[in-house]
Amino acid sequence: LTALAAIGPRKKRKLDFSDSTNQSSNSSHSALASSASSSSISVLRPRTKRVNLRDLQFLLELERPTRKSDLLYKTFLK
């Protein structure tokens, strides 16, 4: 019990837009009120994805405007 208190409170799951539409309006209002009362308000944003340089080069070669661009040539130098 002491170890759990040292770690801190459990993280709340982020609500998806599909989950929030399925819930009743009362529960969504209470969730918004509780999140607004917390000190840090998290903003829903798209998940950051990692991309390899090789994948970027492949896509730049496929696109007509960037096929012969300086940016593509600079990526091959790295």
KOLVOLUM-187621 format. One record per residue: residue number from 0; residue in three letters; x, y, z of N, C-alpha, C in turn. Coordinates in steps of 0.05 Angstrom, whole numbers, plus 32768, in hexadecimal, padded with zeros to 4 digits. Example, Ala and Ser with C-alpha at 12.3 -4.5 7.8 and 13.67 -1.06 7.14 Angstrom:
% residues 2
nr:rest:nx:ny:nz:cax:cay:caz:cx:cy:cz
0:ALA:8108:7F8E:809C:80F6:7FA6:809C:8108:7FBE:809C
1:SER:8101:7FD3:808E:8111:7FEB:808F:8102:8001:809D
This chain:
% residues 78
nr:rest:nx:ny:nz:cax:cay:caz:cx:cy:cz
0:LEU:8011:7FE8:8000:8000:8000:8000:8011:8019:8000
1:THR:8027:8019:800F:8039:8030:8010:8047:8033:7FF5
2:ALA:804E:801D:7FE8:805B:801F:7FCE:8048:802B:7FB9
3:LEU:802F:8023:7FBA:801B:802F:7FA7:8017:804D:7FAC
4:ALA:8018:8055:7FC5:8016:8071:7FCB:802E:8081:7FC1
5:ALA:8045:8074:7FC2:805E:8082:7FB8:805D:8085:7F9A
6:ILE:8051:8072:7F8C:8050:8073:7F6F:803D:808A:7F66
7:GLY:8027:808D:7F74:8014:80A2:7F6D:7FFB:8096:7F62
8:PRO:7FE8:80A8:7F5B:7FCE:809E:7F52:7FD0:8090:7F36
9:ARG:7FBD:8080:7F30:7FBC:8072:7F17:7FB7:8086:7F00
10:LYS:7FC2:8080:7EE9:7FBD:8091:7ED2:7FA1:808C:7EC7
11:LYS:7F93:80A1:7EBF:7F79:809E:7EB4:7F7C:8098:7E96
12:ARG:7F6B:8087:7E8C:7F6C:8081:7E6F:7F61:8098:7E5F
13:LYS:7F6D:809D:7E48:7F63:80B2:7E36:7F49:80A8:7E29
14:LEU:7F36:80B9:7E27:7F1D:80B2:7E1A:7F1F:80B6:7DFC
15:ASP:7F16:80A2:7DED:7F14:80A5:7DD0:7EFA:80B3:7DCA
16:PHE:7EF9:80BE:7DB2:7EE0:80CC:7DAA:7EC9:80B8:7DA7
17:SER:7ECF:809F:7D9F:7EBA:808C:7D9C:7EAF:8083:7DB7
18:ASP:7EC1:8082:7DCC:7EB8:807B:7DE6:7EA7:8091:7DF2
19:SER:7EAE:80AA:7DED:7E9F:80C0:7DF9:7E83:80C3:7DED
20:THR:7E80:80BB:7DD3:7E66:80BD:7DC7:7E53:80A7:7DD1
21:ASN:7E5F:8091:7DDA:7E4E:807B:7DE3:7E45:807F:7E00
22:GLN:7E52:8090:7E0F:7E4B:8095:7E2B:7E34:80A9:7E2C
23:SER:7E27:80A9:7E43:7E11:80BD:7E46:7E1D:80D8:7E4A
24:SER:7E0C:80ED:7E46:7E16:8108:7E48:7E1E:810F:7E65
25:ASN:7E10:8103:7E79:7E17:8109:7E94:7E33:80FF:7E9C
26:SER:7E3A:80E7:7E93:7E54:80DD:7E99:7E6A:80EC:7E8B
27:SER:7E65:80F5:7E72:7E79:8104:7E63:7E7D:811F:7E70
28:HIS:7E67:812C:7E7A:7E6A:8145:7E87:7E79:8143:7EA1
29:SER:7E75:812D:7EB0:7E84:812A:7EC8:7EA1:8124:7EC3
30:ALA:7EA7:8116:7EAD:7EC3:8110:7EA5:7ED1:812A:7E9D
31:LEU:7EC2:813B:7E8E:7ECE:8155:7E86:7ED3:8167:7E9E
32:ALA:7EC1:8167:7EB1:7EC4:8177:7EC9:7EDB:816E:7EDA
33:SER:7EDE:8153:7EDC:7EF5:8149:7EEC:7F0F:814E:7EDF
34:SER:7F10:814C:7EC4:7F29:8151:7EB6:7F30:816F:7EB6
35:ALA:7F1C:8180:7EB5:7F21:819D:7EB6:7F2A:81A6:7ED1
36:SER:7F22:8198:7EE6:7F2A:81A0:7F01:7F46:8197:7F07
37:SER:7F51:8184:7EF8:7F6D:817C:7EFD:7F80:8192:7EF4
38:SER:7F98:8191:7EFE:7FAC:81A6:7EF9:7FB6:81A5:7EDC
39:SER:7FB8:818D:7ED0:7FC2:818B:7EB5:7FAC:8180:7EA3
40:ILE:7FA5:818E:7E8F:7F90:8185:7E7C:7F9E:8179:7E64
41:SER:7F98:8160:7E5E:7FA5:8153:7E47:7F94:8157:7E2F
42:VAL:7FA1:815D:7E19:7F93:8162:7E00:7F95:8149:7DEF
43:LEU:7F7F:8140:7DE3:7F80:8129:7DD2:7F8E:8131:7DB8
44:ARG:7FA2:8122:7DB0:7FB0:8127:7D98:7FB7:810D:7D8B
45:PRO:7FBD:810D:7D71:7FC3:80F4:7D64:7FDD:80E8:7D6E
46:ARG:7FDE:80CE:7D6E:7FF6:80C0:7D78:800E:80C5:7D66
47:THR:8025:80CB:7D72:803D:80CF:7D63:8048:80B5:7D5A
48:LYS:804E:80B3:7D40:8059:809A:7D35:8076:809E:7D2D
49:ARG:8086:808A:7D30:80A2:808C:7D28:80A5:8082:7D0C
50:VAL:80B6:8090:7CFD:80BB:8089:7CE1:80D8:8086:7CDC
51:ASN:80E0:8072:7CCD:80FC:806E:7CC5:8103:8081:7CAE
52:LEU:811C:8088:7CAC:8125:8099:7C96:8121:808B:7C7C
53:ARG:8125:8070:7C7C:8122:8061:7C63:8105:8062:7C59
54:ASP:80F2:8061:7C6C:80D5:8063:7C65:80CF:807E:7C59
55:LEU:80DA:8093:7C65:80D6:80AE:7C5B:80E2:80B1:7C3F
56:GLN:80F9:80A6:7C3A:8105:80A7:7C1F:80F4:8099:7C0B
57:PHE:80E9:8082:7C12:80D8:8073:7C00:80BF:8084:7BF8
58:LEU:80B3:8091:7C0C:809B:80A1:7C06:80A2:80BA:7BF6
59:LEU:80BA:80C6:7BFB:80C2:80DD:7BEC:80C7:80D6:7BCF
60:GLU:80D1:80BE:7BCA:80D6:80B5:7BAF:80BC:80B0:7BA0
61:LEU:80A7:80A9:7BAE:808D:80A3:7BA1:807E:80BD:7B99
62:GLU:8081:80D1:7BA9:8073:80EB:7BA4:8080:80FA:7B8E
63:ARG:8070:8103:7B7B:807B:8111:7B63:808A:812B:7B6A
64:PRO:807F:813C:7B7C:808E:8155:7B81:80A8:8152:7B90
65:THR:80AA:813D:7BA0:80C3:8139:7BAF:80D6:8124:7BA3
66:ARG:80CF:811A:7B8C:80DF:8105:7B80:80FB:810E:7B7A
67:LYS:80FE:8127:7B71:8119:8131:7B6A:8120:8149:7B7B
68:SER:8116:8149:7B94:811B:8160:7BA5:8136:815E:7BB4
69:ASP:813F:8175:7BBD:8157:8176:7BCD:8154:8167:7BE7
70:LEU:813C:8168:7BF2:8137:815B:7C0B:813C:813D:7C09
71:LEU:8134:8131:7BF3:8138:8114:7BEF:8156:810E:7BEC
72:TYR:8164:811E:7BDD:8181:8119:7BDA:8190:811D:7BF5
73:LYS:8187:8130:7C05:8194:8134:7C1F:818F:811C:7C32
74:THR:8178:810F:7C2F:8173:80F8:7C40:8185:80E0:7C38
75:PHE:818C:80DE:7C1F:819E:80C9:7C16:81BA:80CE:7C20
76:LEU:81C1:80E7:7C25:81DC:80EC:7C2F:81E0:80E5:7C4C
77:LYS:81CB:80E2:7C5B:81CD:80DC:7C77:81D0:80BF:7C7C
